Amino acid sequence: MTDREPTGSPAPSTQGSVIGWALAVLLREWSARVEDISRDLPHGVRGYQVLSAVVHEAPPTQAALAARLGIDRTVMTYLLDKFEGCDLVERLQDPADRRARRIVPTEHGRRVLAELDARVARAEDELLSGLVPEDRRVLTALLEHAATGAAPGEDRCAAAARSVGGRTSDTV
C-alpha cells in the first residue's frame, strides 16, 4: 500500500463492511470482460481456464484436469475433442501409465493463450484504472495473499471456474 491517498479516491466507508460488495462488483466486471475476450474459444471462460491450466503448468492427465477444474470427466472429453479440433491441445499417451492421456498444448494453443492472456491483462488494467499503477500492483498482491490465506492449497483455476460458472461441473 502506498503512504498517500490516491488523488480523487473516496473516503473509507463508515457504513460497515464493503468487502463482499467490492469483491462481487469486481468479479462480475472481470467475468463479463473475460467472457467477451474468450468468446471465440470453445466453452468461453471455462475453455480459457482449461487452456491456461494446460499451458502454464505441467501437462496434466485428462482425468486430473477434469477433477481439478470441477468438470465432469465425460464433459472434459467433449471439451478436449473441440480443443484438439481447433489445434489447441493434443492428447499424448502417458509414458508412466498407458491408460492415461497427458494433455499437451500445441504451438498454436500457446500462441492463442498468449494473446488471450495479454487481452485479459489489459482488461484487468482497465478494470482497475481508477487506481494508480502502484496501487493496482499492491491490490493484486494483497488479494492474492488474502485468497491464499483464506483457502490454502486451493487450485486457482478450479476456484475461478466455480466463481465464474457458479457450478462445479459443466454440460456440453
N, C-alpha and C positions, 0 to 999 in steps of 0.2 A: 504494500500500500504506500502511497506517496505521502509526504509530510504536509501537503496542501490539499485544499478542496479544489477539484477541477472547476474551472470557470463555468458558471451557469448551472452547477449541479444543485439539485434540490436539497433542502434541509432534511435530515433524517426524520422519518415518520414518528409521530408520537401516538399513532393510532393502534399500537400493538404490533404483532408480528406481520411482516410483509414478505417473509422468505417464500412461503408457499405461493403467494400471488406472483412474485417476481419470477420464480423458477418456472411456474406454469406459463406465464406470458412468454418468457424466453424460449421454452421448449416448444410451445405452439408455433412461434415465429420461425424457429430453427427448422422444425419439422416441415412447415409449409415451403420454406426455401429449398431445403434439401430434396423434398419430393419433386419440386419443379425441376431442379438440376438433374435428378436421376430418372426422370420420366421415360427416357428412351431406353433405359436398361431394363431387362426382364425383371419384373417384380419391384421396380422402383427403389424406394429406400431400402427395402429388405434385400434386394439384389445388390445395392451398393454396399451394405454391411457384409454380405457374403463375399463379394469380390475383395473388399478391404481385408477381411479375415484371411482369405486365401493368399493375397499378395503380401501383406505386411507381417505374416507370421509363418512359422514352419508349415510345410504342406500338411494339412490335416487329413485324416481319413474322412470319407464321406459320412460315416456314422458319427464320428466325433464332432464334425462341423454341424451336423443336424442337431445333436444334443446340445452343443454349446450355444447355438443361436435359438434354441427352442422351436425348431422347425420339425414337424413330423417327418420321419425318415422317408416315407413314400413321397411326400411333397418335395423333399430335398432332391429326390431322384428326378422328378419332373423339372425342377428349377435348374439343376445341373445339366439336364438334357438341353434346355434352352441356352444355357451358357456355353455349352460345347458347340451348339449350332451357330452361335454368334462368334465363335473362335475366341472366347474369353478365358476358358479353362480347358484342361484335359484331365481325364482320369487315368492314372497310371497304377499298375499293379504294385502293391506294397511288397518290397523285396523280403520283408520280415514275415509277412502273412499273405499268402497268395489269395486268400478270400477277401482281403481288404483292398480298397482303392484309395490312393492318395489323390487329392485334388490339387492340381498344379496350375498356376496361371500361365497363359501363353504370353508371348511378347505383345500381341495386340491387347490382351487383357491388362497387362501392366501399363500400356500407353493410355488406355481408356480410363483406368483408375487414376493415373497421374493427372489427367485432365479433370476428372471429377473431383479429386482431392483439392486441386488448385481452385476450382469453382466453389467448392464448399468453404475453403479458407477465405475467399473473397466475400462470400455470403456471411460468414461469421464476423468478418471485419465490418461489413455493412451493418449487421445486426447490432454490433456494439459501437457503432460510430459515434454515439453520444459520449463516449469515454475517450480520453486522450490515450495514445498508444501504450504508454507505460501502465496506465490503469487497466487497459484491456489485458495486458500480459499478466498483471498481478491477479486480476479477477479470474482469469483462466487457471492460473496456478493454484489459487485458493479453492476454486470449485473442484479441481482435480484432487487436491489434498483432502477436502471435506468428503468428497464422494468415496475416495479410497478408505478413509477412516470410518465412514458410515457402513460400508459394505466391503470389508477386507476380502480380497480374493475374488471379488465379483468380476465376471467376464464383461468387459466394456461393450462388446458387440451385442451380447445377449441382453444386457441391461438396456441399451439403446433400442434394440428391437422390441422389447417388451413395452417400453415407454412410448415409442412412436406408433407401434401397431396396436397397443392396448391388449395384446394377447400373446400367448406363448407358442402357439402353433399357427401355421398358415394353411390356407386352402389354395388349390390351383385355380 
